[in-house]
Amino acid sequence: MDIDYNWLALSVTFLIFFIGLVGSLLPVIPGCFVIWLGALLYWFWEPAGGIGLPYILTTAGLVILAQILDFVASYYGARKFGATWRGGVGALLGAIIGPFLLSFIPGIGTIAGLILGPIIGAFLGEISAGRTMKEGGKAGIGTVVGGLVSFAMKFAIALAMIGWFCFEVFFATV
């Protein structure tokens, strides 16, 4: 039985892409990084398969950008909703620390920590700045909006990485 290794490589790569695409919508899986790993695997598996080092390096930069967006979007979301710099920094720290701290509380877990961390951080930052609970709550809502924008941007980056891969593999070599 002869195996067409190019199709096998593409099948495995697209399975990894699917996992990464779903992961770009979930706060637990770094979807863009998973997609990049799939492309990297294909690049090693099929060196003449159509993608080159420029694709690998550029998409690595996109992966870094997507990860930075995760943290920065909460900060800017809080700031857009009227948070002080303390609320913005609280949102940023909550996005980084929240998943770790809240994962130790039974019933909350890491996923909830990823969502609640920036909200609690922005709220506490506003309270520490002497603002009212209403203003702190408004800053917390801003982190949710920032998080939604971040998810949309990460999903767009993931789609762009997959689209570019398809173009390189299926059309650029024709």
BAFI-3210 file (N, C-alpha, C; in Angstrom, 3 decimals, decimal comma, padded with zeros to 6 digits):
// residues 174
n [1|2|3|4|5|6|7|8|9|10|11|12|13|14|15|16|17|18|19|20|21|22|23|24|25|26|27|28|29|30|31|32|33|34|35|36|37|38|39|40|41|42|43|44|45|46|47|48|49|50|51|52|53|54|55|56|57|58|59|60|61|62|63|64|65|66|67|68|69|70|71|72|73|74|75|76|77|78|79|80|81|82|83|84|85|86|87|88|89|90|91|92|93|94|95|96|97|98|99|100|101|102|103|104|105|106|107|108|109|110|111|112|113|114|115|116|117|118|119|120|121|122|123|124|125|126|127|128|129|130|131|132|133|134|135|136|137|138|139|140|141|142|143|144|145|146|147|148|149|150|151|152|153|154|155|156|157|158|159|160|161|162|163|164|165|166|167|168|169|170|171|172|173|174]
n.u [000,844|000,725|001,519|000,539|002,514|002,453|-000,278|-000,937|000,641|-000,576|-003,148|-002,719|-001,681|-003,887|-005,686|-004,400|-004,526|-007,308|-007,729|-006,224|-007,663|-010,139|-009,102|-008,298|-010,555|-011,046|-010,150|-008,122|-006,459|-003,681|-004,405|-003,335|-000,650|-000,729|-001,595|000,619|002,538|001,547|001,974|004,743|005,440|004,542|006,292|008,760|008,173|007,424|009,578|009,690|007,152|005,849|005,614|007,736|010,686|010,177|007,374|007,199|008,683|007,306|004,724|005,375|005,895|003,288|002,056|003,268|002,303|-000,451|-000,470|000,405|-001,719|-003,697|-003,100|-002,841|-005,268|-007,184|-006,289|-006,558|-009,286|-010,402|-009,454|-010,737|-013,300|-013,264|-011,507|-008,962|-005,370|-004,591|-006,690|-006,432|-003,876|-004,459|-006,258|-004,518|-002,646|-004,420|-005,123|-002,793|-002,110|-004,501|-005,476|-003,757|-003,992|-006,772|-007,182|-006,710|-008,894|-011,590|-014,025|-013,801|-011,460|-009,037|-009,963|-012,112|-010,595|-009,097|-011,043|-012,283|-010,103|-008,975|-011,233|-011,697|-009,203|-009,231|-011,387|-010,465|-008,212|-009,395|-010,828|-008,685|-007,739|-009,415|-011,927|-015,470|-017,616|-019,292|-017,882|-015,649|-016,880|-017,675|-015,174|-014,439|-016,300|-015,330|-012,980|-014,029|-015,122|-012,731|-011,499|-013,214|-012,746|-010,078|-010,299|-011,636|-009,702|-007,578|-008,764|-009,071|-006,361|-005,603|-007,185|-006,057|-003,444|-003,921|-005,185|-003,112|-001,257|-002,683|-002,788|-000,034|000,624|-001,212|-001,576|000,603|002,641|001,862]
n.v [-001,178|002,078|005,203|008,504|010,869|013,641|014,351|013,172|014,701|017,202|016,622|016,090|018,569|020,270|019,274|020,021|022,779|023,155|022,579|024,681|026,875|026,631|026,874|029,528|030,842|030,120|030,742|029,178|027,675|028,511|029,522|030,671|030,085|027,291|026,874|027,916|026,054|023,802|024,594|024,816|022,155|021,031|022,359|021,230|018,557|018,502|019,835|020,878|021,692|024,103|026,219|028,645|029,893|032,711|032,724|031,211|032,802|035,288|034,563|033,701|036,130|037,144|035,428|036,194|038,804|038,267|037,121|039,266|040,989|039,792|040,517|043,319|044,270|044,110|046,099|048,437|048,285|048,718|051,305|052,735|052,704|054,559|054,078|054,725|055,044|053,187|051,356|050,340|049,160|047,342|045,679|044,611|043,284|041,534|039,948|038,574|037,434|036,449|033,890|032,078|032,506|032,235|029,638|028,007|028,117|026,186|025,201|027,439|027,699|027,713|028,701|030,367|032,078|033,339|034,878|036,269|037,419|039,853|041,499|041,640|042,682|045,237|046,393|046,383|047,984|050,438|050,938|051,177|053,568|055,318|055,555|055,112|052,227|051,856|053,109|051,444|049,066|049,758|049,986|047,308|046,174|047,292|045,821|043,396|044,035|044,742|042,234|040,781|042,095|041,409|038,605|038,538|039,709|037,889|035,641|036,543|036,831|034,151|033,040|034,429|033,421|030,729|031,060|032,242|030,162|028,219|029,532|029,650|026,912|025,745|027,509|029,219|027,648|026,795]
n.w [000,000|-001,007|000,382|000,169|001,148|001,151|001,196|003,603|005,334|004,911|005,863|008,613|009,322|008,804|010,666|013,020|012,576|012,766|015,482|016,543|015,528|016,820|019,360|019,323|019,978|022,524|025,924|026,973|025,266|023,349|020,456|017,997|018,288|018,262|015,644|014,301|015,127|013,786|011,117|011,180|011,676|009,244|007,519|008,223|007,670|004,965|003,166|000,574|000,222|-000,295|001,579|003,029|004,751|005,117|005,555|007,933|009,755|009,660|010,481|013,025|014,221|014,106|015,918|018,307|018,418|018,726|021,286|022,841|022,417|023,941|026,586|026,522|025,518|027,572|029,286|027,663|027,138|029,673|030,128|028,065|029,001|030,976|033,087|035,531|035,427|037,266|037,302|034,716|034,861|036,862|035,485|033,567|035,236|036,461|034,283|033,902|036,408|037,476|036,334|037,573|040,366|040,822|040,039|042,157|043,763|044,629|042,256|040,666|038,894|036,139|033,635|034,327|035,839|033,870|032,712|034,842|036,183|034,899|035,189|037,959|038,673|037,392|038,716|041,415|041,085|040,459|042,813|044,583|043,714|044,799|043,690|043,016|043,643|041,473|039,396|039,399|038,632|036,050|034,822|034,986|033,209|030,904|030,584|029,810|027,319|026,035|026,104|024,405|021,999|021,720|021,411|018,930|017,277|017,553|016,432|013,812|013,116|013,278|011,212|009,055|009,080|008,417|005,947|004,427|004,507|003,006|000,537|-000,086|-000,229|-002,037|-004,229|-004,780|-005,723|-008,177]
ca.u [000,000|001,494|000,961|000,916|002,918|002,062|-001,660|-000,900|001,164|-001,619|-004,254|-002,295|-001,558|-005,213|-006,251|-003,787|-005,104|-008,656|-007,575|-005,769|-008,745|-011,050|-008,357|-008,226|-011,800|-011,072|-009,073|-007,142|-005,536|-003,128|-004,756|-002,400|000,587|-000,988|-001,593|002,011|003,211|001,106|002,692|006,145|005,513|004,438|007,513|009,787|007,719|007,428|010,405|009,373|005,694|005,275|005,831|009,162|011,110|009,460|006,073|007,427|009,115|006,246|003,641|005,875|005,629|001,845|001,754|003,688|001,338|-001,706|-000,302|000,461|-003,083|-004,443|-002,846|-003,007|-006,668|-007,876|-005,858|-007,186|-010,729|-010,694|-009,177|-011,779|-014,513|-013,062|-010,658|-007,709|-004,230|-004,572|-007,646|-005,817|-002,799|-005,131|-006,766|-003,357|-002,145|-005,441|-005,037|-001,588|-002,083|-005,803|-005,611|-002,980|-004,560|-008,136|-007,210|-006,621|-010,182|-012,459|-015,205|-013,545|-010,589|-008,193|-010,730|-012,797|-009,550|-008,751|-012,123|-012,517|-008,887|-008,915|-012,376|-011,401|-008,039|-009,650|-012,233|-009,618|-007,377|-010,216|-011,115|-007,448|-007,557|-010,404|-013,133|-016,649|-017,835|-019,896|-016,784|-014,866|-017,650|-017,599|-013,844|-014,499|-017,017|-014,394|-012,055|-014,773|-015,157|-011,371|-011,290|-013,950|-011,989|-008,884|-010,689|-011,923|-008,441|-006,824|-009,427|-008,713|-004,961|-005,589|-007,703|-005,069|-002,330|-004,382|-005,401|-001,808|-000,718|-003,379|-002,330|001,337|000,702|-002,056|-001,608|001,887|003,550|001,275]
ca.v [000,000|003,310|006,333|009,811|011,573|015,042|014,447|012,848|015,896|018,228|016,210|016,320|020,014|020,875|018,871|020,931|024,101|023,165|022,692|026,046|027,815|026,543|027,407|030,988|031,332|029,718|031,414|028,242|027,183|029,594|029,057|031,096|029,331|025,925|026,938|028,092|024,755|022,958|025,026|024,456|020,711|020,814|022,874|020,206|017,310|018,688|021,030|021,431|021,727|025,376|027,330|028,863|030,564|033,977|032,424|030,758|033,940|036,289|034,057|033,707|037,491|037,258|034,699|037,071|039,896|037,753|036,944|040,603|041,513|039,229|041,278|044,758|044,602|044,339|047,422|049,487|048,222|049,401|052,741|053,304|052,839|055,572|053,664|055,438|054,188|052,080|050,363|049,705|048,281|046,246|044,762|043,925|042,344|040,497|039,025|037,755|036,717|035,857|032,454|031,288|032,632|031,716|028,193|027,307|028,188|025,138|025,641|028,583|027,158|028,554|029,397|031,469|033,013|034,130|035,822|037,105|038,096|041,263|042,246|041,896|043,568|046,601|046,860|046,671|049,134|051,645|051,144|051,667|054,951|056,141|055,690|054,432|050,859|051,966|053,391|050,216|048,117|050,215|049,591|045,852|045,922|047,651|044,706|042,380|044,524|044,581|040,804|040,382|042,632|040,577|037,322|038,761|039,958|036,632|034,776|037,085|036,465|032,706|032,833|034,948|032,469|029,551|031,478|032,421|028,813|027,603|030,201|029,221|025,481|025,337|028,413|029,870|026,715|026,410]
ca.w [000,000|-001,101|001,118|-000,349|002,351|001,075|001,678|005,029|006,004|004,861|006,736|009,996|009,484|008,898|011,955|014,001|012,312|013,318|016,937|016,798|015,231|017,962|020,500|019,283|020,565|023,930|026,649|027,530|024,239|022,516|019,120|016,942|018,491|017,799|014,171|013,885|015,298|012,669|009,910|011,381|011,458|007,802|006,907|008,415|007,067|003,510|002,901|-000,743|000,201|-000,701|002,503|003,248|005,970|005,341|006,161|009,312|010,578|009,737|011,327|014,405|014,677|014,330|017,156|019,409|018,428|019,291|022,733|023,435|022,368|025,066|027,804|026,330|025,241|028,844|029,752|026,864|027,344|030,937|029,954|027,207|029,795|031,988|034,209|035,760|035,071|038,226|036,812|033,551|035,334|037,567|034,458|032,999|036,243|036,635|033,142|034,054|037,678|037,760|036,060|038,527|041,707|040,886|039,771|043,433|044,436|044,086|041,528|039,784|037,865|035,312|032,594|034,995|036,227|032,685|032,457|036,017|036,620|034,480|035,723|039,376|038,717|037,052|039,813|042,577|040,746|040,579|044,241|045,204|043,271|045,479|042,867|043,559|043,171|040,146|038,451|039,320|037,819|034,656|034,346|034,806|031,952|029,835|030,351|029,054|025,936|025,519|025,886|023,204|020,861|021,619|020,819|017,509|016,570|017,519|015,460|012,497|012,877|013,022|009,856|008,103|009,018|007,674|004,555|003,791|004,339|001,869|-000,674|-000,361|-000,552|-003,172|-005,371|-005,069|-006,410|-009,474]
c.u [000,888|000,764|001,460|001,228|002,558|000,636|-001,754|-000,414|000,117|-002,776|-003,916|-002,220|-002,927|-005,954|-005,703|-004,332|-006,505|-008,616|-007,150|-006,856|-009,783|-010,381|-008,258|-009,490|-011,912|-009,921|-007,966|-006,066|-004,999|-003,248|-003,769|-001,081|000,424|-000,982|-000,163|002,791|002,818|001,834|004,173|006,362|005,459|005,718|008,650|009,443|007,805|008,241|010,126|007,871|005,070|005,473|007,327|009,429|010,426|008,080|006,252|007,788|008,017|005,110|004,092|005,660|004,150|001,411|002,118|002,713|000,017|-001,605|-000,251|-000,936|-003,914|-004,299|-003,195|-004,477|-007,457|-007,551|-006,598|-008,701|-011,133|-010,514|-010,263|-013,089|-014,300|-012,198|-009,439|-006,569|-004,146|-005,536|-007,100|-004,725|-003,388|-005,682|-005,630|-002,810|-003,138|-005,416|-003,847|-001,680|-003,374|-005,921|-004,871|-003,610|-005,933|-008,224|-007,133|-007,939|-011,102|-013,705|-014,971|-012,661|-009,882|-008,978|-011,457|-011,786|-009,118|-009,804|-012,277|-011,306|-008,820|-010,057|-012,114|-010,231|-008,402|-010,485|-011,383|-008,698|-008,138|-010,533|-009,868|-007,148|-008,584|-011,683|-014,269|-016,738|-018,437|-018,811|-015,879|-015,554|-017,614|-016,241|-013,797|-015,211|-016,120|-013,392|-012,725|-014,822|-013,777|-011,052|-011,994|-013,252|-010,731|-009,199|-010,940|-010,629|-007,600|-007,443|-009,092|-007,264|-004,864|-006,088|-006,710|-003,891|-002,710|-004,589|-004,096|-001,157|-001,350|-002,934|-000,938|001,391|-000,040|-001,951|-000,253|002,833|003,034|001,985]
c.v [001,240|004,435|007,612|010,698|013,058|015,220|014,103|014,061|017,009|017,888|016,465|017,818|020,663|020,447|019,773|022,348|024,208|023,326|024,117|027,078|027,814|027,150|028,920|031,625|031,001|030,378|030,486|027,853|028,374|029,225|029,431|030,343|027,894|025,876|027,078|026,778|023,783|023,301|024,664|022,954|020,392|021,248|021,861|018,920|017,371|019,932|021,673|021,624|023,068|026,517|027,442|029,570|031,919|033,769|032,070|031,942|034,990|035,814|033,918|035,096|037,722|036,550|035,562|038,239|039,455|037,583|038,289|041,220|041,027|040,079|042,759|045,146|044,856|045,726|048,522|049,474|048,944|050,911|053,412|053,506|053,733|055,181|054,576|054,521|053,007|050,971|049,615|048,735|047,092|045,222|043,950|042,886|041,211|039,484|038,090|036,863|035,928|034,371|031,588|031,316|031,974|030,227|027,383|027,304|027,132|025,734|026,808|028,140|028,203|029,333|030,587|032,524|033,904|035,190|036,801|037,911|039,558|042,105|042,623|042,867|045,009|047,196|047,261|047,865|050,437|051,959|051,698|053,110|055,879|056,347|054,878|053,012|050,872|052,212|052,169|049,167|048,467|049,836|048,089|045,472|046,252|046,544|043,591|042,778|044,381|043,127|040,299|040,878|041,790|039,226|037,467|038,958|038,684|035,674|035,236|036,741|034,977|032,402|033,307|033,988|031,237|029,900|031,645|031,067|028,155|028,224|029,705|027,769|025,161|026,232|028,995|028,959|026,312|027,117]
c.w [000,000|-000,379|000,470|000,858|002,337|001,600|003,153|005,828|006,037|005,800|008,202|010,269|009,643|010,158|013,062|013,817|012,916|014,841|017,301|016,564|016,350|019,199|020,502|019,857|022,046|024,671|027,150|026,522|023,442|021,034|018,031|017,061|018,009|016,271|013,653|014,028|014,193|011,384|010,000|011,156|009,964|007,091|007,042|007,674|005,542|003,155|001,547|-000,895|-000,087|000,286|002,774|004,556|006,168|005,983|007,633|010,211|010,738|010,629|012,787|015,014|014,947|015,614|018,367|019,543|019,067|020,803|023,448|023,476|023,546|026,314|027,648|026,120|026,518|029,391|028,989|026,982|028,609|030,788|029,097|027,966|031,019|033,167|034,313|035,338|036,028|037,803|035,609|033,937|036,094|036,599|033,854|033,975|036,483|035,508|033,281|035,289|037,937|037,494|037,069|039,917|041,807|040,599|041,058|044,204|043,819|043,417|040,596|038,622|037,022|034,268|033,198|035,446|035,082|032,399|033,622|036,462|036,197|035,047|037,177|039,507|038,415|038,175|041,020|042,323|040,886|042,039|044,945|044,808|043,910|044,696|043,481|043,008|041,762|039,087|038,296|038,481|036,344|034,047|034,110|033,523|030,765|029,547|029,574|027,580|025,295|025,234|024,645|021,936|020,637|020,979|019,325|016,718|016,481|016,509|014,037|012,144|012,541|011,611|008,794|007,961|008,198|006,205|003,801|003,539|003,106|000,553|-001,069|-000,852|-001,849|-004,399|-005,741|-005,844|-007,789|-010,594]
res [m|d|i|d|y|n|w|l|a|l|s|v|t|f|l|i|f|f|i|g|l|v|g|s|l|l|p|v|i|p|g|c|f|v|i|w|l|g|a|l|l|y|w|f|w|e|p|a|g|g|i|g|l|p|y|i|l|t|t|a|g|l|v|i|l|a|q|i|l|d|f|v|a|s|y|y|g|a|r|k|f|g|a|t|w|r|g|g|v|g|a|l|l|g|a|i|i|g|p|f|l|l|s|f|i|p|g|i|g|t|i|a|g|l|i|l|g|p|i|i|g|a|f|l|g|e|i|s|a|g|r|t|m|k|e|g|g|k|a|g|i|g|t|v|v|g|g|l|v|s|f|a|m|k|f|a|i|a|l|a|m|i|g|w|f|c|f|e|v|f|f|a|t|v]
***
